[in-house]
C-alpha cells in the first residue's frame, strides 16, 4: 500500500516572485501539483507567460501571471491588488526574486549596495506588507523568504549579498514573532549551491555538467542540490504538516555551511 503525505494545500493561493525559471519555477510547479492557485511574477513578460502556460497545461492549475519588477513599489502594489481581486486573498508568499552579487568590499559602490537592498530586502518587505492583511483576514498564512547560507556565515568578497541576505534572515525572525498570534508562519530557506540557470550561465564552453561536478566536489553530500528538492521543501513548509514550524532558517546546502 502506498502512503501519501497529504499536504492539505488544495485551493490555497500562493504568490511567488521570480517565478519564470529556476527555483521559483520549480516551486510553482510543485505547488501547482498540490492544487494550489498561483500568482506568479517576474520581469520578463514573454518568458513568464510561457512558464505559466507550461505549468497550467501540465498540472491544470489556475495561474495568474504578471510581469513585475519587485524593486518598484507600484509594481508590487498592482500585482498583489490584481491577485487578491482574482483569487479573493493570499495564503502563501514565496519571496524568491534575487540574483547573486559577490564582490570585494572596495569594489561595491553605493549604487550596487542600494540595488541589492532594493531587490533582496525591500522587495520582500513590500510583498510581506501587502499580503499580511489578507492572510490575517483568512485566518492565517505562510511566508517563505529565500536567503543564503552566506547570510549566516559570510565569506570574504561576497558583498553585498551576504549583508542583504543576513537582513532577510533577521526580517524572517522578526515577522515570525510578530504575526504568530495571527497564525501566520514565517520561515527562510538559506540556499547553498543549487542547480539553476544562474549557475548554467557561468559554465565555460557550455559544459554545465563539468561545472556542477566541480562545485559538487566541495559539498559534504558530494553534489549540488536539485531545484525539485528545493520545491519539495517549500511545499512542506507552507503545508499543514509544518504547522508548528516558524521563525526558522533552514540550510538547504548539502551540509556546506559551517553553521547550523
WOWO-V638299 format. One record per backbone hydrogen bond with DSSP energy under -1.0 kcal/mol. NH is the residue of the N-H (numbers start at 0). CO is the residue of the C=O. E is the energy in kcal/mol with one decimal. If there is no record, write none. Layout:
nh;co;e
NH;CO;E
NH;CO;E
This chain:
nh;co;e
5;3;-1.0
10;34;-2.8
11;8;-2.2
13;36;-2.9
14;91;-2.8
15;38;-2.5
16;93;-2.1
18;40;-2.2
24;20;-1.3
25;21;-2.2
26;22;-2.3
27;23;-2.2
28;24;-2.7
29;25;-2.2
30;26;-2.5
31;27;-2.3
32;28;-1.9
34;31;-1.8
35;30;-2.1
36;11;-3.3
37;61;-2.4
38;13;-2.7
39;63;-2.5
40;15;-1.9
47;43;-2.6
48;44;-2.5
49;45;-1.9
50;46;-2.0
51;47;-2.6
52;48;-2.4
53;49;-2.3
54;50;-2.4
55;51;-2.5
56;52;-2.5
57;53;-1.7
58;54;-2.5
59;55;-2.5
63;37;-3.0
65;39;-2.1
67;41;-2.3
71;68;-2.2
75;71;-1.8
76;72;-2.6
77;73;-2.3
78;74;-2.4
79;75;-2.5
80;76;-2.6
81;77;-2.2
82;78;-1.9
83;79;-2.6
84;80;-2.2
85;81;-1.8
86;82;-2.9
87;83;-2.2
90;12;-2.4
91;12;-2.3
92;141;-2.2
93;14;-3.0
94;143;-2.3
95;93;-1.3
102;158;-1.4
106;103;-1.6
107;104;-1.6
112;108;-2.2
113;109;-2.7
114;110;-2.4
115;111;-2.2
116;112;-2.2
117;113;-2.5
118;114;-2.0
119;115;-2.8
120;116;-1.7
121;116;-3.0
122;117;-1.0
124;120;-2.5
125;121;-2.7
126;122;-2.4
127;123;-2.7
128;124;-2.5
129;125;-1.8
130;126;-1.9
131;127;-2.3
134;130;-2.3
135;131;-2.5
136;132;-1.9
137;133;-1.7
138;135;-1.1
139;134;-2.7
140;182;-1.7
141;90;-2.4
142;184;-2.7
143;92;-2.9
144;186;-2.5
145;94;-2.5
146;188;-2.5
148;190;-1.9
150;147;-1.5
151;148;-1.3
152;148;-2.1
158;102;-1.9
160;100;-1.7
161;157;-2.2
163;159;-2.2
164;160;-2.7
165;161;-1.3
166;162;-1.9
167;163;-1.6
168;164;-1.9
169;165;-2.2
170;166;-2.5
171;167;-2.0
172;168;-2.0
173;169;-2.3
174;170;-2.6
175;171;-2.2
176;172;-1.8
177;173;-1.9
178;174;-2.5
182;179;-2.0
183;178;-1.8
184;140;-2.5
186;142;-2.4
187;247;-2.5
188;144;-1.7
189;249;-3.0
190;146;-2.0
191;251;-2.1
194;224;-2.9
199;195;-2.0
200;196;-1.9
201;198;-1.6
202;199;-1.1
205;202;-1.1
206;203;-2.1
207;205;-1.8
210;206;-1.6
211;207;-2.6
212;208;-2.2
213;209;-2.3
214;210;-2.5
215;211;-2.5
216;212;-1.2
217;214;-1.3
218;215;-1.6
220;253;-1.3
221;218;-2.4
224;192;-2.5
229;225;-1.8
230;226;-2.3
231;227;-1.8
232;228;-1.7
233;229;-2.2
234;230;-2.5
235;231;-2.1
236;232;-2.5
237;233;-1.9
238;235;-1.5
239;6;-1.4
241;238;-1.4
242;239;-1.4
244;241;-2.1
246;185;-2.9
249;187;-2.5
251;189;-2.9
255;252;-1.2
